[in-house]
Amino acid sequence: MSSRTCPDWPRLMELAPELQFKHYTLAEAKLPSEAVVDIGDVSQDTVAICCDLERHVFYGEHTDPGVAAALRATHWYDLAEWSTSGQGQTGPS
């Protein structure tokens, strides 16, 4: 486990064991340009996002609300959406 690993990892492993949530600054995450524009004037080096970068899923409880709102308008998933209607849904397709 790295220092970037989300402190809620035990709970997150129960919800989505296939995902690996870590904390990144917005600059490190390299978010889609449309989200960056919608986020507005915030520090890209200090505002954090909790996410699985590979699968484009963020954990809203540990992500700035403005960032979360901007990401919902892109191809990124909130963990709740991923778990219920996104690629992480269980059951038959």
VMD Tcl script that draws the C-alpha trace (Angstrom):
set ca {
  {0.00 0.00 0.00}
  {1.43 3.39 -0.96}
  {0.98 6.72 0.79}
  {-1.37 7.70 -2.03}
  {-3.73 4.84 -1.27}
  {-7.09 6.10 -0.05}
  {-7.47 5.64 3.73}
  {-10.95 4.20 3.06}
  {-9.45 1.36 1.01}
  {-11.02 -1.47 3.08}
  {-14.52 -0.08 2.42}
  {-13.71 0.65 -1.21}
  {-12.44 -2.90 -1.70}
  {-15.84 -4.17 -0.58}
  {-17.66 -1.86 -3.01}
  {-15.38 -2.25 -6.03}
  {-12.57 -4.77 -5.56}
  {-11.45 -4.36 -9.18}
  {-10.60 -0.68 -8.62}
  {-7.61 0.85 -6.86}
  {-8.34 4.29 -5.38}
  {-5.48 6.68 -4.74}
  {-5.23 10.38 -4.00}
  {-3.71 12.66 -6.66}
  {-3.54 16.39 -7.26}
  {-5.57 17.58 -10.24}
  {-2.33 18.26 -12.10}
  {-1.16 14.67 -11.56}
  {-4.51 13.22 -12.64}
  {-4.46 15.01 -16.01}
  {-8.22 15.35 -16.16}
  {-10.13 15.86 -19.43}
  {-9.91 19.43 -20.71}
  {-13.69 19.91 -20.53}
  {-13.58 19.10 -16.80}
  {-10.63 21.42 -16.19}
  {-12.54 24.28 -17.85}
  {-15.64 23.55 -15.73}
  {-13.63 23.32 -12.50}
  {-12.58 26.92 -12.88}
  {-9.91 28.77 -10.97}
  {-8.63 26.25 -8.40}
  {-5.08 25.21 -7.67}
  {-4.23 22.24 -9.86}
  {-1.34 21.47 -7.49}
  {-3.22 21.44 -4.19}
  {-6.81 20.31 -4.89}
  {-7.03 16.52 -4.70}
  {-9.05 13.81 -6.36}
  {-9.53 10.27 -5.07}
  {-9.77 7.96 -8.05}
  {-8.76 4.96 -10.08}
  {-6.97 6.73 -12.92}
  {-6.91 3.73 -15.23}
  {-10.68 3.17 -15.19}
  {-11.71 6.84 -14.76}
  {-13.70 6.30 -11.57}
  {-13.63 8.82 -8.72}
  {-14.71 8.56 -5.10}
  {-17.00 11.53 -4.48}
  {-16.62 11.49 -0.71}
  {-12.90 12.32 -1.04}
  {-13.11 14.57 -4.09}
  {-13.78 18.30 -4.11}
  {-17.50 18.81 -4.95}
  {-16.72 21.16 -7.85}
  {-14.30 18.65 -9.33}
  {-16.82 15.83 -8.91}
  {-19.53 17.86 -10.66}
  {-17.21 18.66 -13.56}
  {-16.17 15.01 -13.92}
  {-19.79 13.80 -14.01}
  {-20.19 15.72 -17.29}
  {-17.34 13.70 -18.87}
  {-16.56 10.03 -19.47}
  {-15.56 9.63 -15.79}
  {-17.77 7.71 -13.36}
  {-18.60 8.45 -9.75}
  {-18.11 5.25 -7.73}
  {-21.87 5.07 -7.04}
  {-22.64 5.22 -10.78}
  {-19.88 2.71 -11.59}
  {-21.29 0.26 -9.05}
  {-24.92 0.51 -10.16}
  {-25.09 1.39 -13.84}
  {-21.55 1.67 -15.10}
  {-18.93 -0.88 -16.02}
  {-18.80 -2.16 -12.45}
  {-22.40 -3.33 -12.37}
  {-23.02 -6.89 -11.33}
  {-25.41 -9.33 -12.91}
  {-26.32 -10.01 -16.55}
  {-25.82 -7.26 -19.11}
}
mol new
graphics top color blue
foreach p $ca { graphics top sphere $p radius 0.5 }
foreach p [lrange $ca 0 end-1] q [lrange $ca 1 end] { graphics top cylinder $p $q radius 0.2 }
display resetview
